[in-house]
Amino acid sequence: MSLIMTLLSRSGLYVATVVPPAKGAAPAEVEITAMKVISLRDLTAPQEPVVSGPKGFQASMMDVFAAAKLPAPEGGWTAERMLDLARKPLYREMSPENRQKAVLAELATHSVNPETVVLDAVRKDQALDAYERFLQKKLEETRREAESRRAALQKEIAAVEGMLGKTEGEFAAWQAAKRGKEAELAEALEPLLAHGKISRS
């Protein structure tokens, strides 16, 4: 199970609503309601499978999302936009509880359902998992091809080494025959030489 799915399976989802102010009262307030249970089955609805990619192992995360043809979340509230919001110094300096309330309030003021952001993150996580499976399959295919080529190369190397060994053996045999013939030629000349035997080294 991916990190995202593990997190969601152990958590609930807080939601917030904007409480309109009474006439002449203070500005609208944001009310944080009880934690809502997330239905992972609903969030993991089938999507277009990522079975290939134009950049292979060089594909960026955005390339993967584009290949998966993920729909744009309502209101443009992507997981990345939420991350940018949560990372703002104003929110980072808050306590976790106040930070959560402030972020939920921001969503509520834009009439954004938190599930919209969760769904975007889940879809992207699924797309990444699918592309990882595609790359894993590609890696396995490359490994099989490499093993096949390695075996062919080893067979070729063995043949070349055998050819070299045969040639070296034939050359050694020829040299032995050459030395024998040279010895015969020297022996034939010995009676004609004034200084006796010639060296056969």
N, C-alpha and C positions, 0 to 999 in steps of 0.2 A: 504494500500500500504506500502511495506517495506521501510526502510530508504534508501536502495540502489536505489530502483525504484523511490522513491520520488526525490532523488538527480538527477537522470538521466533525469527525466521528466521535470526538471526545468533548465537543463544545456545543453550546447553543448559540443562538444569534439574538443579540439585543436589538430592539427596534425603538425608534423614537417618533413622536408625532408633535406637530406644532399645535399649541393650544392658542386659539385666537384670543386676543385681549377683549375684555369687556369695553363697552363704549366709554371713551374718556379715560381708560385705565392705562397701565404701563404697556410697553411693547409686548408682542407675542412671546410666549415662553415655549420651551421645548420640554416635553415630558418623556422620560425614559421609561418604557414599559417593561413588563417582565420578559425574561429570556424566552425566545421562541426556539423550539426544536427544529433543526434543519433536516429535511428529507433528502438524504443522499441519493435516493433513487430518482427523485425529481430533478436533482441537480446534474445527474450523470446521464441525461437523456442522450440517445444516439446522435452523433454528429458525423459530418463527412470525414471519412478516414484519411489520414495522412499516409499515403503509400509511396510517395516519392518526393523528390525535391530537386530543384534545378542546381543547387549548390552542394549537395551531398554533405560531407562532413564539415564543410565551410559555412553551412547555413547558419545564419544568426537566429535568435529566438523570434525576431519579428518575421523573418523569412518563413519560419515554421507556421506561425500564426496566419500568415497570408496564404500559405499552401493549404491550410485547414479551412480557409474561407469562414472564419469565425464571424458571427454577426456582431455589429457594433452595439454595445450596451445602451440602454435607454438613457438619454440625456448626456451621453458621452462619459459616463462615470465608469471608467475602466479601473482595473486593479492598480494600474500604474498611477493613475490620477489620484486614487486614494492614498497610495504610498507617498506621493509628492506632498499631499496634504498632511499626512501623519508625520512627515519628516520636517515640517516647518518648525523653526525654533520656538515659535509660540506654543506649539503643542508638545514638543519634546521636553520643554521645561516643566510641564505639568505632571502631576502625580498620575499614575496609570488610570485611576478612577475618573479624575477630572478630564484627562486626555480622551478617554472613551466617550464621556458625555459630550465633550466639545465636538468631537468628530461626528458623532451621531446627530448632534444639533445641526451641524453644517449640512449633512445629508438631508435632514428633515426640512430645512429651510429651502432646499432645492427640490423638495418633493421626490427625493430619490429613496427607493426601497433598498435597504442594505443587502437584500438578497440579489439585487442587480449586480452589485460589486462581487459578491460571493460567486455568483454564476459565471461572471467573466473570468474570475481566477480559476474556477474549476475547469471551464472549457479550455483555457490555455494550458492548464496542467495536463489535461487529457491529451491535448494536441502534442505536447512535448513528450509524453509517454509513448504516444503512437509513433512519433518520428524517431524516438530512441529505438523502438522495436524495428523500424525500417532500417536504421543504421546498423543495428545488431545483426540483422539478416544479411545486410551488405557486407559486414565484416566477416561473417561466417563464410559467405560465398568467396570472398577474397582469400581467406585462409585455405579453403579447399582448393582453389586455383593455385595458390602458392605451393601447397603440398604436392599437387600434381606436377607442376613445373619443376619443383625440386627433385622429385623422383625421376623425371625425364632427364634433367641435367645430370643427376648422379649416374644414370645409366649411360649417358653420353660420355661422361668423364671416365667411367670404367672402360668404355670402348676405346677412348683415346689413349688411356694408359696402357691398355692391352696392345694397341697398335704400336705405341712407343716401345714397349718392352720387346715386342716381336722384332721391330726394326733394330733395336740395340743388340739383340741376340744375333740377328743376321749379320750385323756389322762386325761383331766380335768373332763370328765364325769366319767371315771373309778375311779379317786380319790374321787369324790363325793360319788360314790357307796361304795368305800372302807371305807370312814368315816361313812357312814350309817351302814355298817355291823359291824364295830368296836363298834359303839354305841350300837347295838343290843347285841353283845357279852358281853360288859360291863354290860348292863342291866341284862343279864342272870346271871351274877356272883354276883350281888349286894346282893341277899339274903344270900349268902354264906360267905360274908366278915364280919369280926368282927368290922371293923371301918366304916361301912356304905357305902355310895356311893363312887365310884372311880371317879377320874377325867376323863373327856371325851375330854380334850383339845387336 
